[in-house]
Amino acid sequence: MSDKRTAIITGAYGAIGKAIAKQLARKNFSVFLIGRDEEKLGKAANEIIHQTANKDILFKATDLSRVESIRELSDDWRGPLHVLINNACTAPRQRTETAEGIEMEFATNVLGYFRMIRFFSPFMTGHEDARIVNVASYWAGGLNLEDLEFNTRRYNNDAAYRQSKQADRMLTVAFASRLKPFSITVNACHPGDVNSKLSNDLGFGGHETPDQGAATPVWLATDPSVKNITGKYFSNKAETSDEFSNDLAAIEKLFEICEEY
């Protein structure tokens, strides 16, 4: 990596993730692409290099549903990290479990975010204007702390997705308070309604382009106007009230449960 500011983007070959990576590359970041499929990562990296003329685009295949895969990624990391954008998300139509026996949506969409912050925030400590952005959604709610993996409820990918996005917004608040002493900001956002594999798996289309969907996450990651703001939820480049950020007891319980995993 060079002496540029460095960013990690998870889910980096999906519609929004690739657009985020491209926009950061145009802002002269060193961009590190993370996702499960090495071939798709390589194609995305080549496309970004070709379209932006920024050659500092690296990638590594990582299974964000598995703690060992994230640990291996962090063990291999060298140098500083200035921006972490948690964007990877999945919504399988049938209930599936990871190799570690955890329900896939919770493992990827919630624990993936949690573990990336846990393992990579140490690389952000001590660096000027370090920022974490959690790509969440306005489509959120229905969190059940007693049944996060849909062991007793009937699995529905839409319900599991909404629960995971509520959890991401709540964990943003939990990490913001914990990382504030280290001058690392943590914010969440709704990216926009983009037609993607994820939206299709949930039964939706989307009326916005990937670049429109990437605009708010990239703004949160780079704009001077939000430099010291932390623990907030944004949509359309504006702070938005978040009904899930007020229940601090539930936020702490969710954090503790994630820790136990």
C-alpha positions as CSV (number, residue, x, y, z in Angstrom):
1,M,0.0,0.0,0.0
2,S,1.1,3.6,-0.7
3,D,1.0,6.6,1.7
4,K,-2.5,7.4,0.4
5,R,-5.5,7.1,2.7
6,T,-6.6,3.5,2.7
7,A,-10.1,2.0,2.7
8,I,-11.5,-1.4,3.0
9,I,-14.9,-2.1,1.4
10,T,-16.7,-5.4,2.1
11,G,-19.2,-6.8,-0.5
12,A,-17.0,-5.0,-3.0
13,Y,-18.2,-6.6,-6.3
14,G,-21.9,-6.1,-5.7
15,A,-23.7,-3.2,-7.3
16,I,-23.3,-0.7,-4.5
17,G,-20.0,-2.0,-3.1
18,K,-18.3,-1.7,-6.5
19,A,-19.7,1.8,-7.0
20,I,-18.4,2.8,-3.5
21,A,-14.9,1.4,-4.4
22,K,-14.9,3.2,-7.7
23,Q,-15.8,6.6,-6.1
24,L,-13.1,6.2,-3.5
25,A,-10.6,5.2,-6.1
26,R,-11.4,8.5,-7.9
27,K,-10.7,10.3,-4.7
28,N,-7.2,8.8,-4.8
29,F,-7.7,6.2,-2.0
30,S,-5.8,3.0,-1.8
31,V,-8.8,0.6,-2.0
32,F,-8.9,-2.9,-0.7
33,L,-11.8,-5.0,-2.0
34,I,-13.3,-7.8,0.2
35,G,-15.8,-10.5,-0.9
36,R,-16.2,-14.2,-1.1
37,D,-15.6,-14.8,-4.8
38,E,-11.9,-14.3,-5.9
39,E,-12.7,-14.2,-9.6
40,K,-15.4,-11.5,-9.2
41,L,-13.1,-9.5,-7.0
42,G,-10.4,-9.7,-9.6
43,K,-12.8,-8.5,-12.3
44,A,-14.0,-5.7,-10.2
45,A,-10.4,-4.6,-9.3
46,N,-9.5,-4.6,-13.0
47,E,-12.6,-2.6,-13.9
48,I,-11.9,0.0,-11.2
49,I,-8.2,0.4,-12.3
50,H,-9.2,0.7,-15.9
51,Q,-12.0,3.3,-15.3
52,T,-10.2,5.4,-12.6
53,A,-6.5,5.0,-13.5
54,N,-5.9,4.4,-9.8
55,K,-3.6,1.3,-9.6
56,D,-3.8,1.0,-5.8
57,I,-6.7,-1.4,-5.9
58,L,-6.1,-4.7,-4.0
59,F,-8.4,-7.5,-3.1
60,K,-8.6,-10.7,-1.0
61,A,-11.3,-13.4,-1.0
62,T,-12.8,-13.5,2.5
63,D,-15.9,-15.3,3.8
64,L,-17.4,-12.6,6.0
65,S,-19.8,-15.1,7.6
66,R,-16.8,-16.9,9.2
67,V,-14.8,-15.5,12.1
68,E,-11.7,-17.5,11.0
69,S,-11.7,-16.0,7.6
70,I,-11.9,-12.4,9.0
71,R,-9.2,-13.2,11.5
72,E,-6.9,-14.5,8.7
73,L,-7.6,-11.2,6.8
74,S,-6.6,-9.1,9.8
75,D,-3.5,-11.2,10.5
76,D,-2.3,-10.5,7.0
77,W,-3.1,-6.8,7.1
78,R,-0.1,-4.4,7.0
79,G,-0.1,-0.7,7.5
80,P,-2.7,1.8,8.5
81,L,-6.5,1.9,7.8
82,H,-8.4,5.1,7.5
83,V,-11.8,4.0,6.3
84,L,-13.8,0.8,6.8
85,I,-17.1,0.5,4.9
86,N,-19.1,-2.5,6.0
87,N,-21.4,-3.2,3.0
88,A,-21.5,-7.0,2.5
89,C,-25.0,-8.4,2.8
90,T,-26.8,-11.5,1.9
91,A,-30.5,-12.6,1.9
92,P,-30.8,-16.3,1.0
93,R,-34.4,-17.4,0.3
94,Q,-34.0,-20.5,2.4
95,R,-32.6,-20.7,5.9
96,T,-28.9,-21.8,5.6
97,E,-26.1,-22.1,8.1
98,T,-22.4,-21.3,7.8
99,A,-19.7,-23.8,8.3
100,E,-19.7,-22.6,11.9
101,G,-23.3,-23.5,12.3
102,I,-24.7,-19.9,12.4
103,E,-27.7,-18.8,10.4
104,M,-26.3,-17.1,7.3
105,E,-28.0,-13.7,7.3
106,F,-27.1,-13.1,11.0
107,A,-23.6,-14.3,10.5
108,T,-22.9,-12.2,7.4
109,N,-25.0,-9.1,7.9
110,V,-24.5,-8.6,11.6
111,L,-21.6,-10.7,12.9
112,G,-19.6,-9.8,9.7
113,Y,-19.9,-6.1,10.5
114,F,-19.2,-6.7,14.2
115,R,-16.1,-8.8,13.6
116,M,-14.7,-6.5,10.9
117,I,-14.9,-3.6,13.3
118,R,-13.4,-5.7,16.2
119,F,-10.5,-6.9,14.1
120,F,-9.7,-3.8,12.1
121,S,-10.4,-0.8,14.5
122,P,-6.9,-1.4,16.0
123,F,-5.4,-0.5,12.6
124,M,-7.4,2.7,12.6
125,T,-6.3,3.9,16.0
126,G,-4.0,6.9,16.0
127,H,-4.7,7.9,12.4
128,E,-6.2,11.2,11.5
129,D,-10.0,11.2,10.7
130,A,-10.5,7.4,10.8
131,R,-14.1,6.5,9.9
132,I,-16.3,3.4,9.9
133,V,-19.4,3.4,7.8
134,N,-22.1,0.7,8.3
135,V,-24.3,0.4,5.2
136,A,-27.7,-0.4,6.8
137,S,-31.2,0.3,5.5
138,Y,-34.4,2.1,6.1
139,W,-35.9,-1.3,5.7
140,A,-35.3,-2.4,9.3
141,G,-37.1,-3.7,12.4
142,G,-38.4,-6.8,14.1
143,L,-35.3,-7.6,16.0
144,N,-35.8,-10.6,18.4
145,L,-32.9,-10.9,20.8
146,E,-34.2,-14.3,21.9
147,D,-34.2,-15.7,18.4
148,L,-31.5,-13.9,16.3
149,E,-31.0,-17.0,14.2
150,F,-34.6,-17.9,13.5
151,N,-34.3,-21.2,15.4
152,T,-37.9,-20.9,16.8
153,R,-39.5,-18.4,14.3
154,R,-40.3,-19.5,10.8
155,Y,-37.4,-18.2,8.6
156,N,-38.2,-15.5,6.1
157,N,-35.4,-13.8,4.3
158,D,-37.2,-10.4,4.4
159,A,-37.8,-10.6,8.1
160,A,-34.2,-11.8,8.7
161,Y,-32.9,-8.9,6.5
162,R,-34.9,-6.3,8.4
163,Q,-33.7,-7.7,11.7
164,S,-30.1,-7.6,10.5
165,K,-30.3,-4.0,9.4
166,Q,-31.9,-2.9,12.7
167,A,-29.0,-4.7,14.5
168,D,-26.4,-2.9,12.3
169,R,-27.9,0.5,13.2
170,M,-27.9,-0.5,16.9
171,L,-24.3,-1.8,16.8
172,T,-23.3,1.5,15.2
173,V,-24.3,3.3,18.4
174,A,-22.5,0.7,20.6
175,F,-19.2,0.9,18.7
176,A,-19.4,4.7,18.4
177,S,-19.3,5.1,22.2
178,R,-16.5,2.5,22.5
179,L,-14.3,3.9,19.7
180,K,-14.8,7.6,20.4
181,P,-11.8,7.7,22.8
182,F,-9.6,6.5,19.9
183,S,-10.9,9.2,17.6
184,I,-12.7,6.7,15.3
185,T,-16.2,7.7,14.2
186,V,-18.9,5.1,13.4
187,N,-22.0,5.9,11.5
188,A,-24.7,4.0,9.6
189,C,-26.7,4.9,6.5
190,H,-29.4,3.9,4.1
191,P,-27.6,3.8,0.7
192,G,-30.5,4.1,-1.7
193,D,-32.8,1.8,-3.6
194,V,-30.6,0.1,-6.2
195,N,-31.5,-2.8,-8.4
196,S,-29.1,-5.5,-7.2
197,K,-28.8,-9.2,-6.5
198,L,-29.7,-8.4,-2.9
199,S,-32.8,-6.4,-3.7
200,N,-33.9,-9.1,-6.2
201,D,-33.4,-11.8,-3.5
202,L,-35.7,-9.8,-1.3
203,G,-38.3,-9.4,-4.1
204,F,-37.6,-5.8,-4.9
205,G,-36.1,-3.9,-7.9
206,G,-34.7,-0.4,-7.4
207,H,-35.0,2.9,-9.1
208,E,-31.5,4.4,-8.3
209,T,-28.2,3.8,-10.0
210,P,-25.3,2.1,-8.2
211,D,-23.5,5.5,-8.1
212,Q,-26.6,7.1,-6.5
213,G,-26.6,4.3,-3.9
214,A,-22.9,4.7,-3.2
215,A,-23.2,8.5,-2.7
216,T,-24.2,8.6,0.9
217,P,-21.7,5.9,2.1
218,V,-18.9,7.7,0.3
219,W,-19.9,11.1,1.6
220,L,-19.9,9.7,5.1
221,A,-16.5,8.2,4.6
222,T,-14.9,11.3,3.1
223,D,-16.8,14.6,3.5
224,P,-15.3,17.2,5.9
225,S,-18.7,18.2,7.2
226,V,-19.2,14.9,9.0
227,K,-15.6,14.6,10.3
228,N,-16.3,14.4,14.0
229,I,-19.9,13.2,14.0
230,T,-20.4,9.6,15.4
231,G,-23.1,7.2,16.3
232,K,-25.7,8.6,13.9
233,Y,-27.9,7.3,11.0
234,F,-28.0,9.0,7.6
235,S,-30.0,8.9,4.4
236,N,-29.6,11.1,1.3
237,K,-26.5,12.8,2.9
238,A,-28.5,14.0,5.8
239,E,-28.8,12.9,9.4
240,T,-32.0,11.1,10.0
241,S,-33.7,10.2,13.3
242,D,-33.2,6.5,14.3
243,E,-35.9,4.9,16.4
244,F,-33.5,2.0,17.3
245,S,-30.7,4.2,18.8
246,N,-32.6,5.1,22.0
247,D,-33.0,1.6,23.6
248,L,-29.6,1.5,25.2
249,A,-30.3,-1.6,27.2
250,A,-31.2,-3.6,24.0
251,I,-28.2,-2.2,22.3
252,E,-25.9,-3.4,25.1
253,K,-27.6,-6.8,25.2
254,L,-27.1,-7.2,21.4
255,F,-23.5,-6.2,21.7
256,E,-22.9,-8.7,24.5
257,I,-24.6,-11.5,22.4
258,C,-22.4,-10.7,19.4
259,E,-19.3,-10.7,21.7
260,E,-20.2,-14.2,22.8
261,Y,-20.1,-15.5,19.2
